[in-house]
Amino acid sequence: MSSGSMSTKKRGVLFDVDGTLIDSSYFHALAWWQAFRREGLDVQISAIHRCVGMGGDKLVEHLVPGCGKDIREDVKSAHGAVFSTFWPSLRPFDSARDLLAACSDAGLAVGLASSAQERDLAVTRRLLDAGTSIDAWTSSNDADESKPAPDILLACLEKLELSPADVVFVGDAVWDVQAAAAIGVPTIALTCGGISEAELRGAGATEIYDNPRHLLENFERSAIGSLRTGRSST
């Protein structure tokens, strides 16, 4: 189904992509580090990793407060160029495709609520090879403001014709949890993106799992299973 298509399903699951379904968080951190270095900015890579999941504009401003618009745009452009060199190294997490299929087979709409650049998302969608399991997806082109603002989730909900009360969100970053909380959507957080369970739970994540396979193994007991059956997930 194309990104512009609408789902007839009544409830759904939104997924972040980088660090949640695709093992890419550390590649993004390294790409940002190299991008900063190209602009003569020495930013600690561990600090960069903690910001991965933010929109690129907010990430640069957070790490280099007060930098001008030109620097932000140059760093973002350099990040995109460097990250593209890592495309051949990207891999889906174990069972990522199976998790998407399980959601679809359970009668739930599946949306990829990604704020990645469109060309990066095209690469990760090919890697996922999830076919008709995905009902809609977003890229950075679909939102005015990036995470932790909720715009990208709202855009994905609009494409699915669902409301915040109809879905749960699966992400890996504190910024994912904050974006979902802003519109009242519960987040299932995965630690495979490199953020600790304590931080994710402190941000308000409803449930924590190690990776897509761990969530799939607990599918019926999870908030996704509760959504499918109408049980309370609290």
N, C-alpha and C positions, 0 to 999 in steps of 0.2 A: 504494500500500500504506500502511496507516495506521501511526502511530508505534508501535502495540502489536503489529504483525504481525511474524512471524518469517520470516527468509529461509531458503531451502533451499540457497543457494549456500555453497560450502565456504571461500571466501576473500573478502576485501573491502577496501574503501578507506573510511576515515573522513575526513570533511572538516570543518574549521572553516568558519564561514560569513562572519562580519564580517571584512573585510580580506583574505579568501582568495577567496571567490566573489562577494562584494558589496563595492563600493567605498564603504565606510562608516567606515573607521578615523578619518579626520579629522573627520567629523561627530560621532563619539562623543567625540573629544577636545574639540571645541568645546562639546558638550552638558555634559560634565563640568566644563569651565572655567566655564560659565555657572552650573551647579549650585553649584559652590564659591563663586562670587561672591554668589549669593543668600543663602548662609549667612555672608557676611562674611569668606570665606577667599580670600586672594589666592595662587593656585597657578599657577606658570608653565606655560603650555600645552604647551611642548615636553616638560616633565617628565610631564605627563598623557599625552601621546601615547605615550611610552615604556612606559607602564603599561597601555595599552589591550590587551585580551586577558586580563588578570587578571579574576577575578570582582570585581564592584562593591564588595563588602565589603572585599576585600583591597586593591583599588586605593585606596580612601579611607584605610584605615589606613596604607598604604605612604606616601602623599603627605602625610597629616596624622597623624603618629604620636601615639598616646595620646588621640586624639579619642574622645569618648564614643559609646555606642551610639546615642543619640538623634541626634547629628550625622551619624553614618554613615547612619542610615536616612533622615534628611531630605535628605541630599545624593543618595543613591540615588534617592529619589522624585523629586527635582527633575531629576536626569539623565533619568529616564524620560519626564517631561513634556516637557522640552526636545527630547530626541531624536525624539519623535513628530512634532514640527513639521518635522523633516527628511525624513520618510518620502517625500514627493513627489520629493525630489531624489536618492534612492538609485537606483543602477543596478547590474546585474550587470557584472562584468568581462567583457571580450570573450572569447567561447568558453567561459564558465563552464558554460552549459547543455550545450554539446557535449562538454565534458570529462566531465561526469556521465554522459551518454549513452554515451560511449566505454567508460567503466568497466563500465556495466551490460551493454552489448553484448558485452563481453569475458568475460561470465559471472561478474563480480565483484559481490558485494553492495555497496551504497552506503549509507553512513550519514552523516547530518549531526550531528556531535558538537559541538553548539552549547550554550553556557551562557547564551545570550541570554534575555531575558524572553520568555515565551510569545507575547505579542502582537507583539513585534518580530520574532520568528522567523516568525510567520504572514505578516507583510508581506514578509520576504525570501524565503520559500518561494514566494509568489505571483510575486515578481519573477523568480525563477529559472525558474518555469514548466517544471519538469523532469519532471513527470508520474510515470510508472512507473519512471523511472530511479532514484528514491530509494526505498530499502527501509525505512528507519527514520530517526527523528530524535529529538533530545533538546532540552530547554530547561532553564533554571535550576531548574525544578521537579523534575528527575530526579536531582539530586545534592545531597548534604549539604554538600560542600566544593567550592569553585570552583577553577579553574586558578590556580596551577600544580599543584594536586592533580589526580590522574588520574581523579577520580570520574566526571566527565561522559563520559570515554572508556569507562570500564568499564560505565556505564549503556547506552551505545550498543552496545557489544559484546554485552551481555546481550540487548538487543532483537534483534540480528542472529543470536544464538546462535553467536557466533564467539569465539575466544580471541585474546589478544594476538599469538600466533605466526602467526595467520592474516591479519594486516592490515598496511597501512601507513597513516600519517596525513598529511594535507596541511593545513598551517597557515601562518600568516604572522608569528607572534609568538614571541619567546623563551619565553614562558610556554606556548605550544603545544608547543614542542620539549621543555621540561622535563616537562610533564604526560605526554607520550607516553613519554619515557625512563624515567619512574618505573615503567612497567609493561612495559618492554622492547619498545616499538613504535617502529620507525624513522619519522622524519619527513622528508617532502619539504617544504621551506620555499619560500614565494613572497615576493618582495620588494615586491609591489604594495601591501602594507599599510603600507609606509613604513619598515620595519626593514631595515638594511643586510645584505648578504650576509655580511660579516665577523662581525657579531653573531650571525646565525643559525647560521653554520657553527661559531662559537665555542661556541654553546649545544649543539651536537651534531647539527645537521641532517645527514641523509644526502646529500641533493641540494638544489640551489638553482636555482630558475627565476624568471623575471621576473614571470610572471602565468599564469593558466589557459591562455591561448593558447600560451605558450611551452612549458608542460608537455605540452599536447596535441600539439604539433609533435614532441616528443621522447618520445611515449607509449611506443613499443615499447622504447626504450633506457632508460626510467626504471625506478625500483623498482616501479612499478605493472605495467609490462610484464613485469618479472622475476617478480613475484608470480603473474601470470596464467600464465606458461609454466613456473613452477617453478624458474627459474634463480636463482642467488644474486644478491642485490642489493648485495653488498659487494665 
